């Protein structure tokens, strides 16, 4: 299984599908796939796509969103960046670029169909996943995901302890967090307890 995972990760790191066979506009910069995996990981973070700072560092969540995510999880940097404890697998492995308002574009449409099922099959020990954002929630929850992110996250008890849907930890969601205090008061304590049991 480790050899299979190593081969898939090597293929992902060499991937240029968004340049060579794009669905829509070609990626505007060189691909730099970012992920963290180990067959031993029991906890996973399934996010959206790397931001520009992560694209520069080549390491997942090396940005203010990552600081907040680690606070939500109640983990140290050392725990978070231990691939044997935490797998980090975005829906799109490369920074997709910016939209006209300066926000990140959605994950590339080529990425998940090309890689996700193969990669998930090579990670049989994942017992719990944090689903960061609507793209991840729709992929992993299927018909269980609601029409809006808020409605899906509100329904978190139906998915726990296997999945915990969350908003993105970006500062852009500060307003959402203020409007939904139950997220930090009710969901996060259960998530933190689950994480401690796994890592």
N, C-alpha and C positions, 0 to 999 in steps of 0.2 A: 504493500500500500504506500509506503514511504517513497519508493522508486516511482510509482505512478504519480504521486503528488508532486515530487520534484520535477518530473517531466512536464506536467501541466503548468507548473509555475514558470519553468524555463520558457515554455511556449508563450505564456501570457506576457512575460517580460520582453519577449522579442516581437510581440504583436504590433502590426501596422495596419490593421484592417480599416481603421478610420482615415488612413491616408491612401491605401491601395484600392479599397473597395467601399468607399463611404456611402452611407444612406443619407443623402442630402449633401450639404457643404462639407468639404474636407476639413479635418482638424487644422487649425491655423498655426500650429507649432509642432515640433517633433514629439511623438508619443513618449510618455514616461510612465508606464504602468506602475501603480503603487498598491501593494497589498502586504499583509502579514499573515502567514499561515503555518500551522504545524498539525500533523495528524493527531497529536496529543491534546490539542486544545479542546476544552469542553464548553467554553463560552465564546460567542462570536458577536461581532458588531457588523451589521450589514447596513452600510451607509449609502450615500448618494454618489458622489464622485469627489476626487481630491480638489481642493482649492489651489490657488496659485502658490501660496506659501508651501503647501505640501508638495506641489509639483517641483518647487525649487529644492526642497530638502530630500525628497524621495522617501520620506517616512510618514506614515499616516497620522493625521490629526496633530501636526506640529504647528498649531495656530491657536488663536483664542478660543475657537470652537472646541478644540481638543482639551483645553484647560477646563472648560465648563463641563464637557462630557465626563472627564475623569472625576470632577466634583460630584456630578450626578451619580456616578457609579460607586463612589467612595473607595477609589483605588489610587495607589501611588503610580508615579511614572514608571517605576521599575516593574510593577505588576502589569501595567497596561502594555508595555512594550516587550513583554515576555511572550513570544509566539506560542510557547508550550501551554500558556494559560489563556491567552486571548487571540483569537483569529480576527483580523480586520479585513473585510472584503466589501468594497464598494460596488454598486451596481455598474458603474463605469470606472475603469481602472485609471483613466487619464483625466487630467484637468481639461474640461470641455471648452474653456474660454469664458468671456464675459458677454452678457446681453447688453442692449443699448442703455440700460439704467445702471450699469456697473455691477449687477449681480451675476453670480455664476450661472451659466447655461445649464440645462438639464443634462443628465448623463447621456453619453453617446448611445444611439439606438443600436449600433452594431454589437456592442460589448456583451451585454447580458445574454442574448441569444447564442452568441458564439462560445461563451465560456462557462456560464453559471451552472448548468446541470452537471457538466463534467467535473467542475471543481467541487460542488457540493457532494457528489458521489465519492470523492477522494477524501472527504472529511467526516468519517462515520461517527466520531466521538462527540460532535457538537450536541449538547443537551439543551442549550438555551441561547437565544439570539436577541440582541437589542436591534430593533428595526428603526433605524434613524431616517425619518422622512417618508413621504408618500410613495416614492418610487419603490423603495425597498418593501414597504408594507403591501403594496399592490402585488408585487412579484411573489412574496412569500406567503401572504394570507389569501391570495386569490379572491374568491367570492366573499370571503370573510371580511375583507377591507371595505370600509364604508366609502361614501362618495367624497367625503372631506377628511383631511388628516385629523382634525379635531374630533370628529365622530369616531374615527378608528381608535384614537388614543383613549377616548372616553370609555371605550369598550374593552380596555386592556385586560380586565379580569377574565374575559372569555378566552384569551390567548395565553395567559400566564399559566404555568411557569415556563412553558416552552418558548414563547415569544413575548417581548415587551415592546410595543410600539411607542415611539417618542417623536416629538418634533425635532428639528435640527437644532443643535445647541448654539447656533449663530446668534450674535447680538441682534440680528434682524428680527428675532423671535422674542425679544424682551416684552413687547406688548402682549403677545400670546401668553407668556408666562404670568403676567400680571392679571390677565382676564381668566386664567385657569389655575388658581392656586391649589386646587386638588391634585394637580400633577406632582408638585413637590411634596405636598402633605401626605398623599395617599399612595401614589405609584412608586415614588423613589425609595421609600423605606422597604417595600417588598422587593424591589429590584436589588437593592444593596444586600439584603439578606440572602437572596438567591445567588448573587455573585460571590459572596463570602463562602457559601457552601460549595461552590464550584472551583474556586481558585485557592 
